[in-house]
Amino acid sequence: MSEATVSDDQLRLFIERIERLDEERKGISEDIRDVYNEAKSQGYDAKIMRQVIRLRKMPTHDRQEMEAVLETYLSALGMQLRLPFDKAA
């Protein structure tokens, strides 16, 4: 019977840890949302910032490959992407 009690206690501890972490995650999500709102109030585009963050998380090789494919597709559609930092043609 004590084995079941130990298992029950262990399960309860796991559940409580998950609940605490979930609360922390909610708090962090709210903090991130606040930072986006602050940036937006300063004139930055939160949607673009999210894309930049997503790209920065990618391994360099994967990002370069994705950019090359995107450039190929845009070129095929006659939609040349010109960014200020692109080299002059």
PyMOL Python script that loads the backbone (N, CA, C, O; Angstrom):
from pymol import cmd

cmd.read_pdbstr("""\
ATOM      1  N   MET A   1       0.818  -1.199   0.000  1.00  0.00           N
ATOM      2  CA  MET A   1       0.000   0.000   0.000  1.00  0.00           C
ATOM      3  C   MET A   1       0.859   1.259   0.000  1.00  0.00           C
ATOM      4  O   MET A   1       0.476   2.269  -0.591  1.00  0.00           O
ATOM      5  N   SER A   2       2.024   1.209   0.661  1.00  0.00           N
ATOM      6  CA  SER A   2       2.872   2.396   0.722  1.00  0.00           C
ATOM      7  C   SER A   2       3.463   2.717  -0.652  1.00  0.00           C
ATOM      8  O   SER A   2       3.780   3.871  -0.940  1.00  0.00           O
ATOM      9  N   GLU A   3       3.610   1.687  -1.505  1.00  0.00           N
ATOM     10  CA  GLU A   3       4.113   1.916  -2.850  1.00  0.00           C
ATOM     11  C   GLU A   3       3.148   2.793  -3.634  1.00  0.00           C
ATOM     12  O   GLU A   3       3.579   3.685  -4.365  1.00  0.00           O
ATOM     13  N   ALA A   4       1.862   2.555  -3.494  1.00  0.00           N
ATOM     14  CA  ALA A   4       0.854   3.371  -4.169  1.00  0.00           C
ATOM     15  C   ALA A   4       0.906   4.798  -3.642  1.00  0.00           C
ATOM     16  O   ALA A   4       0.746   5.744  -4.414  1.00  0.00           O
ATOM     17  N   THR A   5       1.124   4.970  -2.351  1.00  0.00           N
ATOM     18  CA  THR A   5       1.200   6.306  -1.762  1.00  0.00           C
ATOM     19  C   THR A   5       2.395   7.066  -2.322  1.00  0.00           C
ATOM     20  O   THR A   5       2.286   8.250  -2.642  1.00  0.00           O
ATOM     21  N   VAL A   6       3.531   6.392  -2.442  1.00  0.00           N
ATOM     22  CA  VAL A   6       4.723   7.031  -3.010  1.00  0.00           C
ATOM     23  C   VAL A   6       4.447   7.432  -4.452  1.00  0.00           C
ATOM     24  O   VAL A   6       4.782   8.547  -4.853  1.00  0.00           O
ATOM     25  N   SER A   7       3.853   6.561  -5.227  1.00  0.00           N
ATOM     26  CA  SER A   7       3.524   6.867  -6.617  1.00  0.00           C
ATOM     27  C   SER A   7       2.527   8.012  -6.695  1.00  0.00           C
ATOM     28  O   SER A   7       2.652   8.893  -7.545  1.00  0.00           O
ATOM     29  N   ASP A   8       1.535   8.000  -5.809  1.00  0.00           N
ATOM     30  CA  ASP A   8       0.544   9.073  -5.784  1.00  0.00           C
ATOM     31  C   ASP A   8       1.209  10.404  -5.454  1.00  0.00           C
ATOM     32  O   ASP A   8       0.908  11.422  -6.077  1.00  0.00           O
ATOM     33  N   ASP A   9       2.121  10.399  -4.468  1.00  0.00           N
ATOM     34  CA  ASP A   9       2.826  11.618  -4.098  1.00  0.00           C
ATOM     35  C   ASP A   9       3.707  12.105  -5.247  1.00  0.00           C
ATOM     36  O   ASP A   9       3.770  13.302  -5.527  1.00  0.00           O
ATOM     37  N   GLN A  10       4.378  11.173  -5.901  1.00  0.00           N
ATOM     38  CA  GLN A  10       5.241  11.546  -7.014  1.00  0.00           C
ATOM     39  C   GLN A  10       4.418  12.152  -8.157  1.00  0.00           C
ATOM     40  O   GLN A  10       4.813  13.155  -8.752  1.00  0.00           O
ATOM     41  N   LEU A  11       3.282  11.539  -8.455  1.00  0.00           N
ATOM     42  CA  LEU A  11       2.408  12.055  -9.501  1.00  0.00           C
ATOM     43  C   LEU A  11       1.933  13.459  -9.148  1.00  0.00           C
ATOM     44  O   LEU A  11       1.936  14.348  -9.999  1.00  0.00           O
ATOM     45  N   ARG A  12       1.526  13.664  -7.897  1.00  0.00           N
ATOM     46  CA  ARG A  12       1.059  14.968  -7.440  1.00  0.00           C
ATOM     47  C   ARG A  12       2.163  16.014  -7.609  1.00  0.00           C
ATOM     48  O   ARG A  12       1.898  17.134  -8.046  1.00  0.00           O
ATOM     49  N   LEU A  13       3.399  15.646  -7.262  1.00  0.00           N
ATOM     50  CA  LEU A  13       4.524  16.573  -7.407  1.00  0.00           C
ATOM     51  C   LEU A  13       4.782  16.930  -8.871  1.00  0.00           C
ATOM     52  O   LEU A  13       5.066  18.085  -9.187  1.00  0.00           O
ATOM     53  N   PHE A  14       4.685  15.951  -9.755  1.00  0.00           N
ATOM     54  CA  PHE A  14       4.849  16.235 -11.180  1.00  0.00           C
ATOM     55  C   PHE A  14       3.772  17.203 -11.666  1.00  0.00           C
ATOM     56  O   PHE A  14       4.062  18.175 -12.364  1.00  0.00           O
ATOM     57  N   ILE A  15       2.533  16.924 -11.287  1.00  0.00           N
ATOM     58  CA  ILE A  15       1.412  17.781 -11.703  1.00  0.00           C
ATOM     59  C   ILE A  15       1.610  19.198 -11.180  1.00  0.00           C
ATOM     60  O   ILE A  15       1.405  20.162 -11.918  1.00  0.00           O
ATOM     61  N   GLU A  16       2.002  19.333  -9.931  1.00  0.00           N
ATOM     62  CA  GLU A  16       2.210  20.663  -9.353  1.00  0.00           C
ATOM     63  C   GLU A  16       3.349  21.404 -10.043  1.00  0.00           C
ATOM     64  O   GLU A  16       3.256  22.613 -10.259  1.00  0.00           O
ATOM     65  N   ARG A  17       4.415  20.703 -10.389  1.00  0.00           N
ATOM     66  CA  ARG A  17       5.529  21.331 -11.119  1.00  0.00           C
ATOM     67  C   ARG A  17       5.066  21.827 -12.479  1.00  0.00           C
ATOM     68  O   ARG A  17       5.404  22.936 -12.894  1.00  0.00           O
ATOM     69  N   ILE A  18       4.296  21.004 -13.166  1.00  0.00           N
ATOM     70  CA  ILE A  18       3.785  21.391 -14.481  1.00  0.00           C
ATOM     71  C   ILE A  18       2.888  22.618 -14.338  1.00  0.00           C
ATOM     72  O   ILE A  18       2.973  23.549 -15.139  1.00  0.00           O
ATOM     73  N   GLU A  19       2.032  22.621 -13.321  1.00  0.00           N
ATOM     74  CA  GLU A  19       1.146  23.765 -13.118  1.00  0.00           C
ATOM     75  C   GLU A  19       1.946  25.047 -12.847  1.00  0.00           C
ATOM     76  O   GLU A  19       1.613  26.108 -13.376  1.00  0.00           O
ATOM     77  N   ARG A  20       2.992  24.952 -12.030  1.00  0.00           N
ATOM     78  CA  ARG A  20       3.836  26.131 -11.749  1.00  0.00           C
ATOM     79  C   ARG A  20       4.523  26.620 -13.017  1.00  0.00           C
ATOM     80  O   ARG A  20       4.563  27.819 -13.292  1.00  0.00           O
ATOM     81  N   LEU A  21       5.061  25.681 -13.782  1.00  0.00           N
ATOM     82  CA  LEU A  21       5.733  26.058 -15.031  1.00  0.00           C
ATOM     83  C   LEU A  21       4.759  26.683 -16.027  1.00  0.00           C
ATOM     84  O   LEU A  21       5.108  27.616 -16.751  1.00  0.00           O
ATOM     85  N   ASP A  22       3.546  26.163 -16.053  1.00  0.00           N
ATOM     86  CA  ASP A  22       2.532  26.731 -16.937  1.00  0.00           C
ATOM     87  C   ASP A  22       2.222  28.173 -16.534  1.00  0.00           C
ATOM     88  O   ASP A  22       2.058  29.038 -17.395  1.00  0.00           O
ATOM     89  N   GLU A  23       2.144  28.431 -15.241  1.00  0.00           N
ATOM     90  CA  GLU A  23       1.909  29.801 -14.762  1.00  0.00           C
ATOM     91  C   GLU A  23       3.075  30.710 -15.141  1.00  0.00           C
ATOM     92  O   GLU A  23       2.871  31.853 -15.552  1.00  0.00           O
ATOM     93  N   GLU A  24       4.295  30.200 -15.000  1.00  0.00           N
ATOM     94  CA  GLU A  24       5.469  30.980 -15.394  1.00  0.00           C
ATOM     95  C   GLU A  24       5.438  31.282 -16.884  1.00  0.00           C
ATOM     96  O   GLU A  24       5.767  32.389 -17.310  1.00  0.00           O
ATOM     97  N   ARG A  25       5.042  30.292 -17.671  1.00  0.00           N
ATOM     98  CA  ARG A  25       4.963  30.475 -19.121  1.00  0.00           C
ATOM     99  C   ARG A  25       3.949  31.568 -19.461  1.00  0.00           C
ATOM    100  O   ARG A  25       4.199  32.401 -20.332  1.00  0.00           O
ATOM    101  N   LYS A  26       2.807  31.563 -18.774  1.00  0.00           N
ATOM    102  CA  LYS A  26       1.813  32.601 -19.008  1.00  0.00           C
ATOM    103  C   LYS A  26       2.382  33.973 -18.692  1.00  0.00           C
ATOM    104  O   LYS A  26       2.163  34.933 -19.431  1.00  0.00           O
ATOM    105  N   GLY A  27       3.114  34.058 -17.589  1.00  0.00           N
ATOM    106  CA  GLY A  27       3.724  35.329 -17.207  1.00  0.00           C
ATOM    107  C   GLY A  27       4.736  35.792 -18.237  1.00  0.00           C
ATOM    108  O   GLY A  27       4.779  36.971 -18.587  1.00  0.00           O
ATOM    109  N   ILE A  28       5.549  34.869 -18.721  1.00  0.00           N
ATOM    110  CA  ILE A  28       6.550  35.208 -19.729  1.00  0.00           C
ATOM    111  C   ILE A  28       5.867  35.627 -21.026  1.00  0.00           C
ATOM    112  O   ILE A  28       6.310  36.574 -21.676  1.00  0.00           O
ATOM    113  N   SER A  29       4.802  34.940 -21.408  1.00  0.00           N
ATOM    114  CA  SER A  29       4.062  35.303 -22.620  1.00  0.00           C
ATOM    115  C   SER A  29       3.502  36.719 -22.511  1.00  0.00           C
ATOM    116  O   SER A  29       3.517  37.476 -23.481  1.00  0.00           O
ATOM    117  N   GLU A  30       3.013  37.065 -21.338  1.00  0.00           N
ATOM    118  CA  GLU A  30       2.504  38.421 -21.122  1.00  0.00           C
ATOM    119  C   GLU A  30       3.634  39.437 -21.205  1.00  0.00           C
ATOM    120  O   GLU A  30       3.454  40.518 -21.765  1.00  0.00           O
ATOM    121  N   ASP A  31       4.798  39.101 -20.652  1.00  0.00           N
ATOM    122  CA  ASP A  31       5.960  39.999 -20.726  1.00  0.00           C
ATOM    123  C   ASP A  31       6.385  40.217 -22.174  1.00  0.00           C
ATOM    124  O   ASP A  31       6.699  41.340 -22.569  1.00  0.00           O
ATOM    125  N   ILE A  32       6.395  39.153 -22.960  1.00  0.00           N
ATOM    126  CA  ILE A  32       6.767  39.259 -24.377  1.00  0.00           C
ATOM    127  C   ILE A  32       5.753  40.133 -25.111  1.00  0.00           C
ATOM    128  O   ILE A  32       6.131  40.988 -25.912  1.00  0.00           O
ATOM    129  N   ARG A  33       4.495  39.924 -24.843  1.00  0.00           N
ATOM    130  CA  ARG A  33       3.445  40.739 -25.463  1.00  0.00           C
ATOM    131  C   ARG A  33       3.644  42.213 -25.110  1.00  0.00           C
ATOM    132  O   ARG A  33       3.472  43.085 -25.961  1.00  0.00           O
ATOM    133  N   ASP A  34       4.006  42.489 -23.860  1.00  0.00           N
ATOM    134  CA  ASP A  34       4.256  43.868 -23.433  1.00  0.00           C
ATOM    135  C   ASP A  34       5.417  44.484 -24.205  1.00  0.00           C
ATOM    136  O   ASP A  34       5.361  45.654 -24.585  1.00  0.00           O
ATOM    137  N   VAL A  35       6.468  43.701 -24.439  1.00  0.00           N
ATOM    138  CA  VAL A  35       7.629  44.212 -25.195  1.00  0.00           C
ATOM    139  C   VAL A  35       7.216  44.524 -26.630  1.00  0.00           C
ATOM    140  O   VAL A  35       7.607  45.560 -27.167  1.00  0.00           O
ATOM    141  N   TYR A  36       6.434  43.648 -27.259  1.00  0.00           N
ATOM    142  CA  TYR A  36       5.946  43.924 -28.609  1.00  0.00           C
ATOM    143  C   TYR A  36       5.104  45.199 -28.631  1.00  0.00           C
ATOM    144  O   TYR A  36       5.239  46.017 -29.541  1.00  0.00           O
ATOM    145  N   ASN A  37       4.242  45.369 -27.639  1.00  0.00           N
ATOM    146  CA  ASN A  37       3.414  46.573 -27.575  1.00  0.00           C
ATOM    147  C   ASN A  37       4.265  47.825 -27.390  1.00  0.00           C
ATOM    148  O   ASN A  37       3.986  48.864 -27.988  1.00  0.00           O
ATOM    149  N   GLU A  38       5.296  47.725 -26.566  1.00  0.00           N
ATOM    150  CA  GLU A  38       6.199  48.851 -26.361  1.00  0.00           C
ATOM    151  C   GLU A  38       6.922  49.195 -27.669  1.00  0.00           C
ATOM    152  O   GLU A  38       7.034  50.365 -28.036  1.00  0.00           O
ATOM    153  N   ALA A  39       7.404  48.176 -28.358  1.00  0.00           N
ATOM    154  CA  ALA A  39       8.083  48.402 -29.639  1.00  0.00           C
ATOM    155  C   ALA A  39       7.126  49.024 -30.649  1.00  0.00           C
ATOM    156  O   ALA A  39       7.501  49.918 -31.407  1.00  0.00           O
ATOM    157  N   LYS A  40       5.887  48.541 -30.650  1.00  0.00           N
ATOM    158  CA  LYS A  40       4.879  49.079 -31.564  1.00  0.00           C
ATOM    159  C   LYS A  40       4.616  50.548 -31.271  1.00  0.00           C
ATOM    160  O   LYS A  40       4.456  51.353 -32.188  1.00  0.00           O
ATOM    161  N   SER A  41       4.573  50.889 -30.000  1.00  0.00           N
ATOM    162  CA  SER A  41       4.335  52.298 -29.631  1.00  0.00           C
ATOM    163  C   SER A  41       5.501  53.192 -30.050  1.00  0.00           C
ATOM    164  O   SER A  41       5.346  54.408 -30.159  1.00  0.00           O
ATOM    165  N   GLN A  42       6.667  52.588 -30.284  1.00  0.00           N
ATOM    166  CA  GLN A  42       7.843  53.333 -30.739  1.00  0.00           C
ATOM    167  C   GLN A  42       7.935  53.351 -32.270  1.00  0.00           C
ATOM    168  O   GLN A  42       8.882  53.899 -32.834  1.00  0.00           O
ATOM    169  N   GLY A  43       6.946  52.748 -32.933  1.00  0.00           N
ATOM    170  CA  GLY A  43       6.895  52.791 -34.387  1.00  0.00           C
ATOM    171  C   GLY A  43       7.393  51.537 -35.097  1.00  0.00           C
ATOM    172  O   GLY A  43       7.442  51.506 -36.327  1.00  0.00           O
ATOM    173  N   TYR A  44       7.759  50.513 -34.349  1.00  0.00           N
ATOM    174  CA  TYR A  44       8.227  49.271 -34.967  1.00  0.00           C
ATOM    175  C   TYR A  44       7.037  48.379 -35.322  1.00  0.00           C
ATOM    176  O   TYR A  44       5.981  48.456 -34.695  1.00  0.00           O
ATOM    177  N   ASP A  45       7.223  47.544 -36.322  1.00  0.00           N
ATOM    178  CA  ASP A  45       6.196  46.627 -36.778  1.00  0.00           C
ATOM    179  C   ASP A  45       6.385  45.288 -36.077  1.00  0.00           C
ATOM    180  O   ASP A  45       7.349  44.572 -36.346  1.00  0.00           O
ATOM    181  N   ALA A  46       5.462  44.951 -35.174  1.00  0.00           N
ATOM    182  CA  ALA A  46       5.577  43.728 -34.376  1.00  0.00           C
ATOM    183  C   ALA A  46       5.543  42.480 -35.251  1.00  0.00           C
ATOM    184  O   ALA A  46       6.215  41.494 -34.946  1.00  0.00           O
ATOM    185  N   LYS A  47       4.783  42.510 -36.314  1.00  0.00           N
ATOM    186  CA  LYS A  47       4.693  41.360 -37.208  1.00  0.00           C
ATOM    187  C   LYS A  47       6.057  41.073 -37.846  1.00  0.00           C
ATOM    188  O   LYS A  47       6.477  39.919 -37.937  1.00  0.00           O
ATOM    189  N   ILE A  48       6.731  42.116 -38.279  1.00  0.00           N
ATOM    190  CA  ILE A  48       8.055  41.954 -38.877  1.00  0.00           C
ATOM    191  C   ILE A  48       9.060  41.519 -37.808  1.00  0.00           C
ATOM    192  O   ILE A  48       9.936  40.698 -38.078  1.00  0.00           O
ATOM    193  N   MET A  49       8.937  42.059 -36.611  1.00  0.00           N
ATOM    194  CA  MET A  49       9.832  41.659 -35.521  1.00  0.00           C
ATOM    195  C   MET A  49       9.697  40.173 -35.239  1.00  0.00           C
ATOM    196  O   MET A  49      10.697  39.498 -34.992  1.00  0.00           O
ATOM    197  N   ARG A  50       8.481  39.655 -35.272  1.00  0.00           N
ATOM    198  CA  ARG A  50       8.265  38.221 -35.054  1.00  0.00           C
ATOM    199  C   ARG A  50       8.956  37.403 -36.143  1.00  0.00           C
ATOM    200  O   ARG A  50       9.543  36.356 -35.868  1.00  0.00           O
ATOM    201  N   GLN A  51       8.880  37.892 -37.389  1.00  0.00           N
ATOM    202  CA  GLN A  51       9.548  37.194 -38.488  1.00  0.00           C
ATOM    203  C   GLN A  51      11.059  37.212 -38.300  1.00  0.00           C
ATOM    204  O   GLN A  51      11.727  36.206 -38.539  1.00  0.00           O
ATOM    205  N   VAL A  52      11.600  38.349 -37.871  1.00  0.00           N
ATOM    206  CA  VAL A  52      13.044  38.455 -37.646  1.00  0.00           C
ATOM    207  C   VAL A  52      13.470  37.471 -36.565  1.00  0.00           C
ATOM    208  O   VAL A  52      14.483  36.786 -36.707  1.00  0.00           O
ATOM    209  N   ILE A  53      12.702  37.399 -35.490  1.00  0.00           N
ATOM    210  CA  ILE A  53      13.026  36.474 -34.396  1.00  0.00           C
ATOM    211  C   ILE A  53      12.978  35.032 -34.882  1.00  0.00           C
ATOM    212  O   ILE A  53      13.841  34.225 -34.538  1.00  0.00           O
ATOM    213  N   ARG A  54      11.968  34.713 -35.681  1.00  0.00           N
ATOM    214  CA  ARG A  54      11.860  33.360 -36.230  1.00  0.00           C
ATOM    215  C   ARG A  54      13.081  33.041 -37.101  1.00  0.00           C
ATOM    216  O   ARG A  54      13.636  31.945 -37.021  1.00  0.00           O
ATOM    217  N   LEU A  55      13.493  34.003 -37.931  1.00  0.00           N
ATOM    218  CA  LEU A  55      14.658  33.798 -38.785  1.00  0.00           C
ATOM    219  C   LEU A  55      15.940  33.659 -37.980  1.00  0.00           C
ATOM    220  O   LEU A  55      16.803  32.852 -38.329  1.00  0.00           O
ATOM    221  N   ARG A  56      16.079  34.429 -36.913  1.00  0.00           N
ATOM    222  CA  ARG A  56      17.285  34.360 -36.086  1.00  0.00           C
ATOM    223  C   ARG A  56      17.403  33.024 -35.364  1.00  0.00           C
ATOM    224  O   ARG A  56      18.506  32.598 -35.021  1.00  0.00           O
ATOM    225  N   LYS A  57      16.278  32.365 -35.132  1.00  0.00           N
ATOM    226  CA  LYS A  57      16.292  31.057 -34.476  1.00  0.00           C
ATOM    227  C   LYS A  57      16.754  29.948 -35.424  1.00  0.00           C
ATOM    228  O   LYS A  57      17.202  28.887 -34.989  1.00  0.00           O
ATOM    229  N   MET A  58      16.636  30.213 -36.711  1.00  0.00           N
ATOM    230  CA  MET A  58      16.971  29.193 -37.702  1.00  0.00           C
ATOM    231  C   MET A  58      18.482  29.052 -37.828  1.00  0.00           C
ATOM    232  O   MET A  58      19.213  30.033 -37.696  1.00  0.00           O
ATOM    233  N   PRO A  59      18.951  27.833 -38.083  1.00  0.00           N
ATOM    234  CA  PRO A  59      20.374  27.667 -38.403  1.00  0.00           C
ATOM    235  C   PRO A  59      20.690  28.466 -39.677  1.00  0.00           C
ATOM    236  O   PRO A  59      19.861  28.560 -40.582  1.00  0.00           O
ATOM    237  N   THR A  60      21.886  29.031 -39.733  1.00  0.00           N
ATOM    238  CA  THR A  60      22.280  29.891 -40.847  1.00  0.00           C
ATOM    239  C   THR A  60      22.071  29.205 -42.196  1.00  0.00           C
ATOM    240  O   THR A  60      21.530  29.806 -43.124  1.00  0.00           O
ATOM    241  N   HIS A  61      22.494  27.968 -42.299  1.00  0.00           N
ATOM    242  CA  HIS A  61      22.359  27.254 -43.576  1.00  0.00           C
ATOM    243  C   HIS A  61      20.898  27.125 -43.987  1.00  0.00           C
ATOM    244  O   HIS A  61      20.571  27.332 -45.156  1.00  0.00           O
ATOM    245  N   ASP A  62      20.024  26.790 -43.065  1.00  0.00           N
ATOM    246  CA  ASP A  62      18.598  26.654 -43.374  1.00  0.00           C
ATOM    247  C   ASP A  62      18.008  27.983 -43.816  1.00  0.00           C
ATOM    248  O   ASP A  62      17.213  28.038 -44.754  1.00  0.00           O
ATOM    249  N   ARG A  63      18.403  29.056 -43.132  1.00  0.00           N
ATOM    250  CA  ARG A  63      17.887  30.379 -43.465  1.00  0.00           C
ATOM    251  C   ARG A  63      18.356  30.793 -44.857  1.00  0.00           C
ATOM    252  O   ARG A  63      17.570  31.317 -45.646  1.00  0.00           O
ATOM    253  N   GLN A  64      19.635  30.559 -45.163  1.00  0.00           N
ATOM    254  CA  GLN A  64      20.167  30.911 -46.479  1.00  0.00           C
ATOM    255  C   GLN A  64      19.480  30.121 -47.581  1.00  0.00           C
ATOM    256  O   GLN A  64      19.188  30.652 -48.653  1.00  0.00           O
ATOM    257  N   GLU A  65      19.225  28.844 -47.306  1.00  0.00           N
ATOM    258  CA  GLU A  65      18.538  28.002 -48.281  1.00  0.00           C
ATOM    259  C   GLU A  65      17.121  28.517 -48.519  1.00  0.00           C
ATOM    260  O   GLU A  65      16.672  28.597 -49.663  1.00  0.00           O
ATOM    261  N   MET A  66      16.423  28.862 -47.453  1.00  0.00           N
ATOM    262  CA  MET A  66      15.065  29.379 -47.573  1.00  0.00           C
ATOM    263  C   MET A  66      15.060  30.691 -48.358  1.00  0.00           C
ATOM    264  O   MET A  66      14.201  30.897 -49.216  1.00  0.00           O
ATOM    265  N   GLU A  67      16.015  31.577 -48.067  1.00  0.00           N
ATOM    266  CA  GLU A  67      16.095  32.853 -48.773  1.00  0.00           C
ATOM    267  C   GLU A  67      16.381  32.648 -50.257  1.00  0.00           C
ATOM    268  O   GLU A  67      15.831  33.362 -51.096  1.00  0.00           O
ATOM    269  N   ALA A  68      17.230  31.686 -50.589  1.00  0.00           N
ATOM    270  CA  ALA A  68      17.542  31.398 -51.994  1.00  0.00           C
ATOM    271  C   ALA A  68      16.310  30.894 -52.727  1.00  0.00           C
ATOM    272  O   ALA A  68      16.042  31.306 -53.855  1.00  0.00           O
ATOM    273  N   VAL A  69      15.566  30.012 -52.095  1.00  0.00           N
ATOM    274  CA  VAL A  69      14.348  29.479 -52.723  1.00  0.00           C
ATOM    275  C   VAL A  69      13.324  30.600 -52.878  1.00  0.00           C
ATOM    276  O   VAL A  69      12.676  30.704 -53.919  1.00  0.00           O
ATOM    277  N   LEU A  70      13.173  31.434 -51.858  1.00  0.00           N
ATOM    278  CA  LEU A  70      12.236  32.558 -51.926  1.00  0.00           C
ATOM    279  C   LEU A  70      12.617  33.488 -53.080  1.00  0.00           C
ATOM    280  O   LEU A  70      11.758  33.911 -53.854  1.00  0.00           O
ATOM    281  N   GLU A  71      13.900  33.798 -53.186  1.00  0.00           N
ATOM    282  CA  GLU A  71      14.374  34.667 -54.259  1.00  0.00           C
ATOM    283  C   GLU A  71      14.086  34.040 -55.628  1.00  0.00           C
ATOM    284  O   GLU A  71      13.682  34.739 -56.557  1.00  0.00           O
ATOM    285  N   THR A  72      14.291  32.737 -55.750  1.00  0.00           N
ATOM    286  CA  THR A  72      14.012  32.034 -57.006  1.00  0.00           C
ATOM    287  C   THR A  72      12.530  32.125 -57.359  1.00  0.00           C
ATOM    288  O   THR A  72      12.179  32.416 -58.503  1.00  0.00           O
ATOM    289  N   TYR A  73      11.666  31.879 -56.388  1.00  0.00           N
ATOM    290  CA  TYR A  73      10.219  31.926 -56.627  1.00  0.00           C
ATOM    291  C   TYR A  73       9.784  33.337 -57.013  1.00  0.00           C
ATOM    292  O   TYR A  73       9.022  33.513 -57.963  1.00  0.00           O
ATOM    293  N   LEU A  74      10.264  34.338 -56.284  1.00  0.00           N
ATOM    294  CA  LEU A  74       9.886  35.717 -56.585  1.00  0.00           C
ATOM    295  C   LEU A  74      10.355  36.113 -57.979  1.00  0.00           C
ATOM    296  O   LEU A  74       9.627  36.762 -58.729  1.00  0.00           O
ATOM    297  N   SER A  75      11.565  35.721 -58.313  1.00  0.00           N
ATOM    298  CA  SER A  75      12.110  36.022 -59.635  1.00  0.00           C
ATOM    299  C   SER A  75      11.263  35.374 -60.719  1.00  0.00           C
ATOM    300  O   SER A  75      10.979  36.002 -61.739  1.00  0.00           O
ATOM    301  N   ALA A  76      10.858  34.131 -60.514  1.00  0.00           N
ATOM    302  CA  ALA A  76      10.032  33.423 -61.492  1.00  0.00           C
ATOM    303  C   ALA A  76       8.690  34.115 -61.703  1.00  0.00           C
ATOM    304  O   ALA A  76       8.092  34.017 -62.775  1.00  0.00           O
ATOM    305  N   LEU A  77       8.226  34.812 -60.675  1.00  0.00           N
ATOM    306  CA  LEU A  77       6.947  35.521 -60.761  1.00  0.00           C
ATOM    307  C   LEU A  77       7.125  36.991 -61.144  1.00  0.00           C
ATOM    308  O   LEU A  77       6.157  37.750 -61.170  1.00  0.00           O
ATOM    309  N   GLY A  78       8.362  37.386 -61.440  1.00  0.00           N
ATOM    310  CA  GLY A  78       8.625  38.772 -61.804  1.00  0.00           C
ATOM    311  C   GLY A  78       8.504  39.728 -60.632  1.00  0.00           C
ATOM    312  O   GLY A  78       8.220  40.912 -60.814  1.00  0.00           O
ATOM    313  N   MET A  79       8.717  39.218 -59.442  1.00  0.00           N
ATOM    314  CA  MET A  79       8.587  40.022 -58.217  1.00  0.00           C
ATOM    315  C   MET A  79       9.948  40.118 -57.543  1.00  0.00           C
ATOM    316  O   MET A  79      10.161  39.535 -56.480  1.00  0.00           O
ATOM    317  N   GLN A  80      10.859  40.844 -58.153  1.00  0.00           N
ATOM    318  CA  GLN A  80      12.202  40.948 -57.594  1.00  0.00           C
ATOM    319  C   GLN A  80      12.149  41.633 -56.236  1.00  0.00           C
ATOM    320  O   GLN A  80      11.600  42.727 -56.104  1.00  0.00           O
ATOM    321  N   LEU A  81      12.716  40.992 -55.244  1.00  0.00           N
ATOM    322  CA  LEU A  81      12.769  41.537 -53.890  1.00  0.00           C
ATOM    323  C   LEU A  81      13.980  42.447 -53.791  1.00  0.00           C
ATOM    324  O   LEU A  81      15.111  42.000 -53.978  1.00  0.00           O
ATOM    325  N   ARG A  82      13.752  43.707 -53.499  1.00  0.00           N
ATOM    326  CA  ARG A  82      14.847  44.666 -53.382  1.00  0.00           C
ATOM    327  C   ARG A  82      14.830  45.247 -51.981  1.00  0.00           C
ATOM    328  O   ARG A  82      13.912  45.973 -51.601  1.00  0.00           O
ATOM    329  N   LEU A  83      15.849  44.918 -51.232  1.00  0.00           N
ATOM    330  CA  LEU A  83      15.999  45.460 -49.887  1.00  0.00           C
ATOM    331  C   LEU A  83      17.123  46.473 -49.908  1.00  0.00           C
ATOM    332  O   LEU A  83      18.019  46.362 -50.745  1.00  0.00           O
ATOM    333  N   PRO A  84      17.114  47.462 -49.016  1.00  0.00           N
ATOM    334  CA  PRO A  84      18.132  48.511 -49.016  1.00  0.00           C
ATOM    335  C   PRO A  84      19.553  47.981 -48.899  1.00  0.00           C
ATOM    336  O   PRO A  84      20.489  48.618 -49.383  1.00  0.00           O
ATOM    337  N   PHE A  85      19.729  46.839 -48.274  1.00  0.00           N
ATOM    338  CA  PHE A  85      21.075  46.302 -48.079  1.00  0.00           C
ATOM    339  C   PHE A  85      21.498  45.351 -49.193  1.00  0.00           C
ATOM    340  O   PHE A  85      22.592  44.790 -49.143  1.00  0.00           O
ATOM    341  N   ASP A  86      20.631  45.160 -50.212  1.00  0.00           N
ATOM    342  CA  ASP A  86      21.008  44.316 -51.347  1.00  0.00           C
ATOM    343  C   ASP A  86      22.117  45.010 -52.136  1.00  0.00           C
ATOM    344  O   ASP A  86      22.194  46.238 -52.179  1.00  0.00           O
ATOM    345  N   LYS A  87      22.965  44.206 -52.751  1.00  0.00           N
ATOM    346  CA  LYS A  87      24.008  44.760 -53.606  1.00  0.00           C
ATOM    347  C   LYS A  87      23.366  45.340 -54.858  1.00  0.00           C
ATOM    348  O   LYS A  87      22.387  44.800 -55.374  1.00  0.00           O
ATOM    349  N   ALA A  88      23.916  46.424 -55.332  1.00  0.00           N
ATOM    350  CA  ALA A  88      23.408  47.035 -56.559  1.00  0.00           C
ATOM    351  C   ALA A  88      23.707  46.109 -57.727  1.00  0.00           C
ATOM    352  O   ALA A  88      24.776  45.503 -57.794  1.00  0.00           O
ATOM    353  N   ALA A  89      22.752  46.006 -58.648  1.00  0.00           N
ATOM    354  CA  ALA A  89      22.909  45.101 -59.795  1.00  0.00           C
ATOM    355  C   ALA A  89      23.695  45.764 -60.898  1.00  0.00           C
ATOM    356  O   ALA A  89      23.926  45.156 -61.943  1.00  0.00           O
TER     357      ALA A  89
END
""", "prot")
cmd.dss("prot")
cmd.show_as("cartoon", "prot")
cmd.util.cbc("prot")
cmd.orient("prot")
